[in-house]
Amino acid sequence: MIVVAENPATDLVRALGAAGAFPIVEAKWADAPTAFISVKPAAVVIAEPGPPKSESSSRMLCLQIATVNGPIVPTIGLADGDLDAAIPIALSTDAGLPVERLIARLQSAMRVRALHATVLRRIELFASHGGQMPVIPVGDALDDATVLIVGRGPLYPALSVAMGERVKMIGALSVETAARHLNSRDIDGIVVGDGFSPRMVEAFLTVLAQESRFRDIPVAVIGEAPPDFSESLPNIDHVDGNPVRLVARMMPLVRMHAFEGRLKRMLKSLDADGIFDPETGLLTRDSFWRDLTKAIADAADRSLALSLARYSFDGALDDRAGLHGARLVTRLIRNIDFACRDEDGSILIAFTQTDLHSAHVVARRIAATLKNAMLPPHSAQNSIIANVTLATLKNGDTLYSLLQRVTAGQMVAAE
């Protein structure tokens, strides 16, 4: 680990050592890029808030961290007041907080690094055994991220605008609505705005702290909040009411959480020999056609029901909305069903052991959820509409004939 500081950071280095970091190399800004190359650290800590002493060294170190060959190198940067961390990609932590808060945030980020290392090893092993590599998601993980803003006070409009300019955003005017969003979709950051009583905020944070899947999610609480959640929620921050500053500080944490989501989908695909698409979590198209062919043959042999639904989306002007919908489908389908995202962006879902009437009910519920949950592009004036067509297996049907009917099948209304 490298600790970057112009002056000796004795207390921080001692605390990091007590937490298990070894060896720890201290470097001044001028020496930091060279130290990074020679040490090849697992993490970097910027131990002093404010601008770096050397702009050129800061840019070089930032480039080295961003382009490292291997697992990610988490970077924690102290920030103070309205000043950003010295490196823009750093996960900021308030310089006025106890050093234990910095260590908790670092440990959270190191878990993502460990997951990344696991995925890279599995990819290498998978390729060495001749497996067909799934497509690895590329681009900024922030493009995949969704942030939930919970609030109903005067700051809510400004927060929505500031957050919506950087990332997909969902608004909730009550904690009950926020809880439903958390259970139905992947959320990469939460802003608890003004307009709630301290008791209501504490109850909401308690729910987050008790769920292991929310442990590392970035949470920004405007104003005062109970201080008891720093251990169970290492990425929680109490912030002032400056929406632009809040968003700027939060984005690196949101990016890290969205990247973790990518890694988990990739690991799921590798664990299943590449049959899942790491971008969506659904089956790859080849796997879907293979499973659907088997399901049709099995249904014909055993006189079982089988239905197929096709979801297309009006108002999805870019690919991001379609990917978001596909990831929602992974949470919505039953264990006996399977789905894929087709080349045209539509979603195909096979409902096994399901006749047309029952398929209508299930398909309508999924369509209604997608209608209410899919996020249109910022420039879109209307919401995204999920159109659904259904077809059920008949005697003598083949894969081709079933697909032909579902493309012109009966429309199902999303109620």
Beta strands, then each sheet from edge to edge (+ up, - down):
strand 1: 2-4
strand 2: 25-27
strand 3: 44-46
strand 4: 75-79
strand 5: 91-94
strand 6: 146-150
strand 7: 168-172
strand 8: 189-192
strand 9: 219-222
strand 10: 236-239
strand 11: 306-314
strand 12: 338-341
strand 13: 347-352
strand 14: 385-392
strand 15: 410-412
sheet 1: 2+ 1+ 3+ 4+ 5+
sheet 2: 7+ 6+ 8+ 9+ 10+
sheet 3: 12+ 13- 11+ 14- 15+
end
